[in-house]
Amino acid sequence: MQDGGVNLSPRAALAGVAAAGVAIGVAEIVAVLTGPLSSPLLAVGGVVVDTVPGPVKDVGIAVFGTHDKTALIVGTVILLCGYAALLGVVAVRSRAAAFAGVALFGVIGVTAAVTRHDAGFTAALPSIVAMLVAALALYYLVRLAVTADPAPAAPGGDDGRPVDRAGTEENRRRFLLALGGAAAVAVVGGFGGRFLTSRRAVTAARDAVVLPEPLRPAPAIPAGAQVRGAVPYVTSNSDFYRIDTALYPPQIDPATWELRIHGMVRNPITLTWEQLLRRPMVQRYVTLACVSNEVGGDLIGNALWLGTPIKDLLDEAQPLPDADQVVQRSADGWTCGSPTAVLRDGRDALLAIGMNGRPLPVSHGFPARMVVPGLYGYVSACKWITEIELTRFADFDAYWVPRGWSAQGPIKTQSRIDTPRDGAGRKAGAVTVAGVAWAQHRGIRWVEVQIDGGPWARATLAPAVSTDTWVQWSYVWQATPGEHFVRVRAADGDGAVQTGAPAPPEPDGATGWHSVQVTVD
């Protein structure tokens, strides 16, 4: 249809998008009552996260880093808008076909919601309500879009009746007002639902937590541990990387939290929050790293953790001799598996409740998570932990193993140049090259820097708290004018030199030497 040369389709498409926005906004409000993961956007997004191939995940993290979840939600919204716009155009010619498309949207949302971990029958409610709201809104908005066009006065051709221009203008105003109202509902519902969910969540409970004093405080950070030009030795909670599969962090009230330790054990244990707080606490600096970290990447951080030794808990549970895997389960169903021997070899593997002197942030696992020096997070660092099961690697594959990742993930020796940055410019003369190196639980014996493929030169190592944290280093380079290529390598505490062979993160961590190009004037 035409109206003064303007096609009806854009208005119909806008009607479809507005209807979808209203539906999603209302669904977010309903999800306040049924749980945030029952939201159609989060439920469908969760299915995507769980089914996306490993290489696609790697690309997402490489491109978006810690904003990968935001990118997924934005991408889902864009796809939904395109689908809704198409339904709006279809609805002009066939309401039945459009409503069938809306029903498909609802079925996808319901299926995704009810298949989430621990989903009850109420998880389907937001998607069902969204489907009904979308159908009603689409019918109303498309009807307004059509009446805002003068041509419908003569279906099938001009019947000679005069066009009611005044009525058409009024209908256009009504259509625009309806679009504005729909946008308001979408925005208020969407953001209001998220806000109400967060207010109903664990913010107040977390603020009320008083962390117990550690029986074994952390050693003091030695003087000189921080090198100028390197990242802070201790990573703040706000800057600490977050890579996990949760689009919305589980909201767990510590008053209802429990940890079950069961499986191949002689003495199953169920631990409540109050019981956990009464256990002996240890405070330790530990550097955690993500297996998805590229060479030179920033998916690594060092923090002060407070927790109870996991070895003590396992000793109390008394694992059976052939229970070689400790499977950890999150509140959202995610799993990881750590070697039982590693968790009992004396390292400071903790069931942590504190991070840098504060209760764990919700996004980092509140009320409790695992911290294991020397293992990548995907096999050890379970956030929002609610269950520990002793089993065997031969009997159970944790979340990432069927997706192509190694069942065991010891951290590889790595080093990184923090200054100068790649592509940076410097003046000729003394230039400080600095960065960090890590080989958690083995420590770093030395770091070497190479300029333009020349001989390797030893850098100066700063002192570190322990072998479980990264080490900062520096090297003074007498730079000459021109383009220069700088790279770094390290050796762990056993003297094993970091490999220079490049390899991607999958299946058990990236390898290679980090390098930067520097222009010297």
Sequence and secondary structure as in RCSB ss.txt:
>XXXX:A:sequence
MQDGGVNLSPRAALAGVAAAGVAIGVAEIVAVLTGPLSSPLLAVGGVVVDTVPGPVKDVGIAVFGTHDKTALIVG
TVILLCGYAALLGVVAVRSRAAAFAGVALFGVIGVTAAVTRHDAGFTAALPSIVAMLVAALALYYLVRLAVTADP
APAAPGGDDGRPVDRAGTEENRRRFLLALGGAAAVAVVGGFGGRFLTSRRAVTAARDAVVLPEPLRPAPAIPAGA
QVRGAVPYVTSNSDFYRIDTALYPPQIDPATWELRIHGMVRNPITLTWEQLLRRPMVQRYVTLACVSNEVGGDLI
GNALWLGTPIKDLLDEAQPLPDADQVVQRSADGWTCGSPTAVLRDGRDALLAIGMNGRPLPVSHGFPARMVVPGL
YGYVSACKWITEIELTRFADFDAYWVPRGWSAQGPIKTQSRIDTPRDGAGRKAGAVTVAGVAWAQHRGIRWVEVQ
IDGGPWARATLAPAVSTDTWVQWSYVWQATPGEHFVRVRAADGDGAVQTGAPAPPEPDGATGWHSVQVTVD
>XXXX:A:secstr
 EETTEESHHHHHHHHHHHHHHHHHHHHHHHHHH GGGSHHHHHHHHHHHHS HHHHHHHHHHHGGGHHHHHHHH
HHHHHHHHHHHHHHHHHH HHHHHHHHHHHHHHHHHHHHTSTT  GGGGHHHHHHHHHHHHHHHHHHHHHHHTSS
GGGSTTS  S    HHHHHHHHHHHHHHHHHHHHHHHHHHHHHHHHHHHHTTHHHHHT      SB      TT 
S TTS  SS  TTTS    S SS     GGG EEEEEESBSS EEEEHHHHHTS  EEEEEEEE TT  TT   E
EEEEEEEEEHHHHHHHH B TT  EEEEEETTS EEEEEHHHHTSSS  EEEEEETTEE  GGGTTT EEE TTB
 GGGT  SSEEEEEEE TTT   TTTTTT  S  B   EEEEEES TT EE SEEEEEEEEEE TTT EEEEEEE
ETT  EEE EE   S TTS EEEEEEEEE SEEEEEEEEEEETT  B     B STTT  BS  EEEEEE 
